[in-house]
Amino acid sequence: SAASVNAKLVQIAPVDLGTFTHYIDLQGKVDAENIAYVTPRGAGGQVKAVYVKQGDAVKTGQLLLKLDNEIVRQQIDQLNVQLNLAQTLYDRRKNLWDKQIGTEVELLQAKSNVDNLKKQLALLNEQSGMSNVYAEISGVADMVNIKVGEYFTPQSASTMGIRIVNTNNLKLTVQVPENYLHKVEKGSEILITLPDINKTVKSTISVKGNTIDPSSRSFYIEAKIPASKDFRPNQIALVKIQDYEANNTITIPMNTLQNDQQGKYVMVAVKEKDRLVARKRQLSIGQLYGNELEVKSGLEKGDTLITEGFQGLYDGQPVVTSENI
């Protein structure tokens, strides 16, 4: 038609109501609820045998390491000889005392000697048992950093030893910038994506820290994640925390929004008489997530938004769509 000769070609899309959700995008990591660094029960000692390899599944009470206890074993052998002798002397004193020979003091002294040696022997046996290092929790030995011949002590256990991770109880930990302090709450829904295995799980925040880290200006949150053979402690996780949702609302692509002296606006196509014309609509906008912009007012369901070709359009200018050509 003649009216469409000077009309500008545009693309349009109907305006409809939907749900707008805003997320906070952060990065966190997978952590284990139970991580145990294996330690010797005594002062430690030289490693004589290692019974576990990195990646092995271990159970509570399983023998992991054997430490040198040769000196203690020699002391036990010597004490056993002394105890046998003391027991023999006591038995003889007892026989004599039963025949009313000797004194009660000599008998009591012999008995006391036997009792003292038994106590010493019990202590040495306990000390010898400390050369066996057992697993305190069940899980996976994800670090085995100790070899035969090296010294294993409580002080070096975290760097040179065995670490057990219980992979049945995993959690997500995230540092959240302090400006979200009142937007992120315990119970908030989150989406957790593990990019290296391309897996996404839903969870809710179970712990929210009460203090702000002065160096990073952030607080920490935790969320439980289901047990899976694919999940490992220290895996990187991309986290979306839902902090806002609006139902029955209008959203527009961010790139359709324009600015002038009056404020923010979009162009819509309106049927006037027998032709389409562009009309300017001033908007009040809400939040932005990705390319979706929440519209608080200025558009209604049933309006027709100009999504392409809106640059340079003026209010009242004739427009045409590819269907109308």
Backbone torsions as a table, in degrees:
resi	resn	phi	psi	omega
1	SER	NA	163.9	-179.6
2	ALA	-65.1	-34.0	-178.3
3	ALA	-65.4	-26.6	-175.1
4	SER	-91.1	-0.5	-178.9
5	VAL	-62.8	-45.1	-179.3
6	ASN	-93.3	4.7	-178.7
7	ALA	-72.9	147.1	179.9
8	LYS	-92.5	136.3	179.4
9	LEU	-74.8	127.4	-179.3
10	VAL	-135.2	166.3	169.7
11	GLN	-114.1	143.7	-175.6
12	ILE	-126.2	162.5	175.4
13	ALA	-147.9	139.5	179.5
14	PRO	-69.8	144.7	176.7
15	VAL	-89.2	129.4	-179.0
16	ASP	-135.7	166.3	177.8
17	LEU	-90.4	145.3	177.6
18	GLY	-160.3	-168.5	178.6
19	THR	-102.7	130.9	176.0
20	PHE	-110.1	125.7	179.8
21	THR	-120.9	133.1	177.2
22	HIS	-110.7	134.2	178.9
23	TYR	-120.5	152.7	168.6
24	ILE	-97.0	124.2	-179.1
25	ASP	-96.3	121.1	-178.5
26	LEU	-138.1	172.2	175.4
27	GLN	-119.4	135.3	178.0
28	GLY	-134.9	-164.1	177.6
29	LYS	-147.0	156.0	177.5
30	VAL	-80.1	136.1	179.9
31	ASP	-131.6	162.1	176.7
32	ALA	-104.4	139.4	176.3
33	GLU	-64.0	-41.4	-176.3
34	ASN	-116.8	107.7	172.6
35	ILE	-123.2	125.1	-178.4
36	ALA	-123.3	127.5	171.1
37	TYR	-91.1	120.9	-178.2
38	VAL	-67.7	133.9	178.6
39	THR	-131.0	151.2	175.4
40	PRO	-72.6	151.9	-179.3
41	ARG	-77.7	-19.7	178.4
42	GLY	-112.4	-143.7	-178.3
43	ALA	-80.0	-9.4	-178.4
44	GLY	96.6	-167.7	-179.4
45	GLY	167.9	-173.8	-179.2
46	GLN	-77.0	137.0	-177.5
47	VAL	-77.0	126.4	178.2
48	LYS	-101.5	-28.8	-179.9
49	ALA	-155.7	143.0	175.1
50	VAL	-119.2	123.7	-173.5
51	TYR	-105.1	11.1	-176.6
52	VAL	-139.4	147.2	176.8
53	LYS	-114.2	158.8	177.6
54	GLN	-60.1	131.9	-179.8
55	GLY	95.1	-9.7	179.4
56	ASP	-70.5	143.1	171.2
57	ALA	-80.7	134.3	-179.8
58	VAL	-126.9	155.0	179.5
59	LYS	-115.1	154.4	177.3
60	THR	-54.8	131.5	178.7
61	GLY	88.7	-2.3	-179.7
62	GLN	-73.2	137.9	178.1
63	LEU	-73.1	123.7	-176.4
64	LEU	-108.8	-40.6	-176.1
65	LEU	-137.4	151.9	172.1
66	LYS	-122.1	124.0	179.4
67	LEU	-101.5	160.1	-179.8
68	ASP	-64.8	126.6	175.6
69	ASN	-134.0	28.4	-174.6
70	GLU	-61.0	-44.2	-177.8
71	ILE	-62.7	-42.9	179.8
72	VAL	-64.7	-40.3	179.2
73	ARG	-60.7	-40.3	178.1
74	GLN	-63.9	-41.0	178.5
75	GLN	-63.8	-37.9	178.8
76	ILE	-64.9	-42.6	179.4
77	ASP	-60.4	-45.1	179.8
78	GLN	-63.1	-40.9	-177.9
79	LEU	-69.1	-34.1	176.8
80	ASN	-63.2	-38.7	176.9
81	VAL	-62.5	-47.0	-179.9
82	GLN	-62.9	-38.5	-178.8
83	LEU	-67.6	-41.0	178.4
84	ASN	-60.5	-41.6	179.3
85	LEU	-65.8	-46.0	-179.4
86	ALA	-62.5	-39.1	179.7
87	GLN	-65.5	-40.9	178.7
88	THR	-62.2	-44.9	179.2
89	LEU	-62.3	-40.5	-179.9
90	TYR	-65.6	-43.7	-179.8
91	ASP	-59.5	-39.6	179.9
92	ARG	-67.8	-44.1	177.7
93	ARG	-58.2	-40.7	-178.1
94	LYS	-65.1	-42.7	178.2
95	ASN	-61.1	-43.1	179.9
96	LEU	-66.5	-41.2	-178.9
97	TRP	-64.8	-36.8	176.8
98	ASP	-63.0	-27.1	177.5
99	LYS	-94.2	12.3	179.6
100	GLN	60.9	37.4	175.3
101	ILE	-114.5	137.2	180.0
102	GLY	90.6	-177.5	-176.8
103	THR	-111.8	157.7	178.5
104	GLU	-65.7	-33.6	-180.0
105	VAL	-60.2	-43.5	179.7
106	GLU	-62.6	-38.6	179.2
107	LEU	-65.7	-47.5	-178.9
108	LEU	-64.3	-36.3	179.0
109	GLN	-65.1	-41.8	179.5
110	ALA	-65.1	-39.6	179.0
111	LYS	-67.3	-41.9	179.5
112	SER	-61.8	-37.0	179.0
113	ASN	-63.1	-44.6	179.1
114	VAL	-63.0	-45.8	-178.5
115	ASP	-61.8	-42.7	179.4
116	ASN	-63.3	-41.7	179.9
117	LEU	-67.8	-35.3	177.5
118	LYS	-64.7	-40.5	178.0
119	LYS	-64.3	-44.2	178.4
120	GLN	-61.1	-40.0	-179.0
121	LEU	-66.1	-40.2	178.6
122	ALA	-62.4	-42.0	178.8
123	LEU	-63.9	-42.3	179.6
124	LEU	-66.5	-38.1	178.0
125	ASN	-64.6	-38.3	177.3
126	GLU	-64.7	-41.8	178.4
127	GLN	-63.4	-39.5	179.2
128	SER	-65.9	-37.6	178.8
129	GLY	-64.1	-24.5	179.2
130	MET	-68.7	-10.2	177.0
131	SER	-76.7	-13.2	173.9
132	ASN	-92.3	123.3	-179.5
133	VAL	-107.7	121.9	-175.1
134	TYR	-110.6	160.2	175.6
135	ALA	-78.1	130.3	179.2
136	GLU	-86.6	-24.9	177.0
137	ILE	-133.6	160.6	174.1
138	SER	-86.3	151.4	179.6
139	GLY	160.7	-149.5	179.6
140	VAL	-116.5	132.1	175.6
141	ALA	-77.6	89.4	-173.9
142	ASP	-86.2	-9.0	172.0
143	MET	-139.3	121.9	172.1
144	VAL	-127.6	98.0	-170.3
145	ASN	-122.4	47.9	-179.4
146	ILE	-145.7	140.4	-177.5
147	LYS	-125.6	161.4	175.9
148	VAL	-58.4	133.4	179.5
149	GLY	100.3	-20.7	179.3
150	GLU	-83.9	160.2	178.6
151	TYR	-91.7	131.0	-179.7
152	PHE	-112.8	115.4	-178.1
153	THR	-130.1	160.8	177.9
154	PRO	-58.8	-33.8	-177.4
155	GLN	-69.3	-32.1	-175.5
156	SER	-98.5	0.6	-170.9
157	ALA	-59.9	-32.2	-176.0
158	SER	-78.5	-20.9	-179.8
159	THR	-109.1	-31.0	-178.7
160	MET	-130.0	86.2	-176.6
161	GLY	-179.6	-141.8	-176.0
162	ILE	-130.0	131.5	176.0
163	ARG	-115.7	132.3	178.9
164	ILE	-112.4	129.6	179.0
165	VAL	-115.9	127.8	175.0
166	ASN	-87.0	100.9	-174.7
167	THR	-79.3	-0.6	175.7
168	ASN	-78.8	-23.0	-179.6
169	ASN	-117.7	85.7	-179.7
170	LEU	-106.0	152.9	178.0
171	LYS	-142.0	162.9	175.8
172	LEU	-104.3	135.7	173.7
173	THR	-121.7	135.1	-177.9
174	VAL	-138.3	139.5	170.9
175	GLN	-93.6	122.4	-176.2
176	VAL	-108.7	128.2	178.7
177	PRO	-55.1	143.4	-172.1
178	GLU	-63.2	-21.4	-179.8
179	ASN	-68.5	-10.3	175.4
180	TYR	-99.6	12.2	-173.3
181	LEU	-53.6	-41.4	-176.3
182	HIS	-96.4	1.9	178.0
183	LYS	-101.3	-23.4	-177.9
184	VAL	-107.4	117.8	-176.7
185	GLU	-125.9	160.6	172.8
186	LYS	-59.3	131.0	-177.0
187	GLY	98.1	-12.8	177.7
188	SER	-61.9	141.0	178.9
189	GLU	-77.7	142.3	176.8
190	ILE	-137.2	152.5	173.5
191	LEU	-110.5	128.2	-177.1
192	ILE	-115.2	120.4	177.8
193	THR	-115.0	126.9	175.9
194	LEU	-100.9	99.1	-170.4
195	PRO	-63.8	-31.6	-176.4
196	ASP	-70.2	-21.2	176.1
197	ILE	-117.7	4.8	176.3
198	ASN	52.7	52.8	-178.5
199	LYS	-129.3	137.5	178.7
200	THR	-122.8	133.1	177.4
201	VAL	-128.9	153.3	177.0
202	LYS	-99.2	146.7	176.3
203	SER	-155.5	-179.4	174.2
204	THR	-129.7	152.9	-179.2
205	ILE	-69.0	123.8	-178.2
206	SER	-102.0	-24.7	179.9
207	VAL	-137.3	135.1	174.1
208	LYS	-126.8	123.2	-178.8
209	GLY	-65.5	147.8	-178.1
210	ASN	-97.0	-7.8	-176.9
211	THR	-119.2	152.6	177.4
212	ILE	-97.9	127.3	176.0
213	ASP	-68.4	119.4	-174.9
214	PRO	-65.3	-26.0	-177.8
215	SER	-82.6	-38.9	-177.6
216	SER	-101.2	-6.5	-176.7
217	ARG	51.5	49.8	-179.3
218	SER	-143.0	163.6	173.8
219	PHE	-122.6	160.0	-175.5
220	TYR	-102.4	151.0	171.0
221	ILE	-129.8	157.6	176.0
222	GLU	-130.8	149.0	174.0
223	ALA	-144.0	137.9	179.6
224	LYS	-75.0	143.2	174.5
225	ILE	-125.7	149.1	-174.6
226	PRO	-66.0	152.9	177.4
227	ALA	-67.9	135.8	178.1
228	SER	-157.1	143.7	178.5
229	LYS	-67.3	-17.4	-179.6
230	ASP	-82.8	-19.0	-175.8
231	PHE	-90.1	135.8	-179.6
232	ARG	-133.6	144.1	174.2
233	PRO	-56.6	144.2	179.6
234	ASN	76.0	5.1	172.1
235	GLN	-64.5	141.5	176.1
236	ILE	-74.4	138.1	178.6
237	ALA	-130.0	134.0	173.2
238	LEU	-93.5	128.1	-168.9
239	VAL	-120.3	131.7	172.6
240	LYS	-114.9	117.9	178.2
241	ILE	-105.7	118.6	179.6
242	GLN	-72.7	119.3	-180.0
243	ASP	-119.0	-1.2	-179.1
244	TYR	-162.6	141.2	175.2
245	GLU	-148.2	136.3	176.7
246	ALA	-129.6	127.2	178.1
247	ASN	-96.2	159.1	179.1
248	ASN	49.0	48.8	-179.9
249	THR	-122.8	164.0	-179.3
250	ILE	-103.1	135.6	174.0
251	THR	-125.6	151.2	177.2
252	ILE	-131.3	156.8	173.4
253	PRO	-64.3	136.6	-176.5
254	MET	-55.7	-36.6	-173.6
255	ASN	-71.3	-10.1	179.0
256	THR	-84.8	-10.1	-177.2
257	LEU	-79.8	134.4	177.8
258	GLN	-125.7	164.9	-178.9
259	ASN	-126.5	142.7	167.2
260	ASP	-143.6	-167.7	-176.4
261	GLN	-62.1	-30.9	-179.6
262	GLN	-77.9	-16.1	-179.4
263	GLY	128.9	-147.4	-175.6
264	LYS	-92.7	142.8	-179.6
265	TYR	-153.8	166.0	170.5
266	VAL	-130.4	166.9	175.6
267	MET	-105.7	133.9	176.4
268	VAL	-119.3	157.0	176.6
269	ALA	-99.8	125.7	-177.5
270	VAL	-123.2	135.8	178.3
271	LYS	-81.9	115.6	177.3
272	GLU	-123.2	117.5	-172.4
273	LYS	57.7	-115.5	-175.5
274	ASP	-111.3	18.0	-178.0
275	ARG	-138.5	162.2	175.1
276	LEU	-94.1	132.7	174.2
277	VAL	-127.5	154.7	178.1
278	ALA	-85.0	134.9	175.7
279	ARG	-128.3	141.1	-179.4
280	LYS	-85.2	133.4	176.5
281	ARG	-123.0	115.2	175.5
282	GLN	-71.1	136.2	-175.8
283	LEU	-119.0	149.5	163.3
284	SER	-108.8	121.7	-172.9
285	ILE	-109.7	158.6	179.7
286	GLY	-108.9	-122.6	-174.4
287	GLN	-94.6	161.2	178.6
288	LEU	-119.1	133.9	170.3
289	TYR	-139.1	122.8	-174.7
290	GLY	63.7	-123.0	177.8
291	ASN	-105.3	6.4	-176.9
292	GLU	-97.2	125.7	-178.8
293	LEU	-113.5	127.4	179.4
294	GLU	-77.0	133.1	178.3
295	VAL	-106.1	120.7	-179.6
296	LYS	-83.2	-40.7	178.1
297	SER	-159.0	158.9	178.7
298	GLY	117.4	-22.2	176.6
299	LEU	-127.1	153.5	177.5
300	GLU	-132.5	158.7	175.4
301	LYS	-57.2	134.8	-179.0
302	GLY	99.3	-16.9	174.2
303	ASP	-65.1	160.6	179.1
304	THR	-118.5	109.8	-177.6
305	LEU	-84.2	134.2	173.4
306	ILE	-83.7	114.3	-173.2
307	THR	-97.9	-22.4	175.8
308	GLU	-142.7	143.7	-178.6
309	GLY	88.5	9.7	-177.2
310	PHE	-80.1	-18.7	-178.2
311	GLN	-64.0	129.7	177.0
312	GLY	81.2	-0.8	177.5
313	LEU	-70.7	143.8	173.9
314	TYR	-112.9	159.7	-177.6
315	ASP	-63.2	123.8	179.3
316	GLY	95.5	-4.1	-179.0
317	GLN	-70.3	135.0	177.0
318	PRO	-64.3	140.9	177.2
319	VAL	-131.3	159.4	178.1
320	VAL	-140.3	145.2	176.5
321	THR	-104.7	164.7	-177.1
322	SER	-60.9	-28.1	179.3
323	GLU	-71.6	-26.2	-174.7
324	ASN	-90.6	-8.2	-176.1
325	ILE	-71.5	NA	NA
